[in-house]
């Protein structure tokens, strides 16, 4: 089997911690090629990344030094030459870390995307998925009664542990709101911001195509004070970017818009507030898992679809009216539990796991649904980090 890793938007951290372990495992059972551009805006493959793989003499490396480094990272220009090149390689399987899904889908063989696998409020070391549906929130196949029962049995102790922990750990609504300065006279809508560093090329898909500051301003104007808008920043934004502009923007929007501190009463702000939110406003954030787990209604504005069981609204006006009347629909409790079970048992994995083999990784790509790996999948996650809480 010939496997191609296509990595135009891989970051140094992702390459070292996610891709390299996968590449090493697959190289033991298949012919491996790597196709990636040179480093630009903290993405691509450069000397530092190659240094992690000097011992992999059997891997075929093709590093593209393009005069327009944006070309492979965004949908710009004619991709015919690239597609023809990949067809010449004739891979059986292509594993992509790319934000240009349209071009990648023109490649020969089975095309899959390496995406994030974490799913709060669980905190297993299950950092990766191999999927053909990036950003399709809550996706899972039609499952028969026996498969549903099997998954329910696997998730039951983990689900009980998670629910018990957060019920005991997170203070009541009054205490949380007082600490965060949130008034209780109207519904609270939570807006978790996405990572907006220049390395995040996935933002080219966001709806609307604006910065986080502009998104907050636009949303606040649409709410017109009917709800309190509470904004939480992405942890990587706080770590890597200057947030003074965001703070200034929110300060000018009035008392009905609040920027939460990174932690509230000792817990991550988004998680703490999700427990008590009347609705969550999302784009392509992984925070949909928290909303589902805590029964929070979701508004999602995205180019990508959401599973029907999430009951995600797409119109902000309707969502606000429903939140104010108490009629906003939360995700299905039964399907939420089933999705977490399916995700951890079938999809998510920890790439450095020493028991995870190259053959199994290829199977995950070629057979997206395989009940034979479910019990081992849950068991491995618990073995890697028995405590789901960081």
PyMOL commands that set and color helices and strands:
alter all, ss='L'
color gray80, all
select helices_A, chain A and resi 12-27+47-51+80-89+101-104+145-169+173-180+201-205+212-223+235-240+244-251+269-274+288-293+308-310+316-325+333-347+358-366+371-384
alter helices_A, ss='H'
color red, helices_A
select strands_A, chain A and resi 2-6+31-37+60-64+93-96+110-116+128-131+188-192+228-232+257-259+263-264+267-268+279-282+298-300
alter strands_A, ss='S'
color yellow, strands_A
deselect
rebuild
show_as cartoon
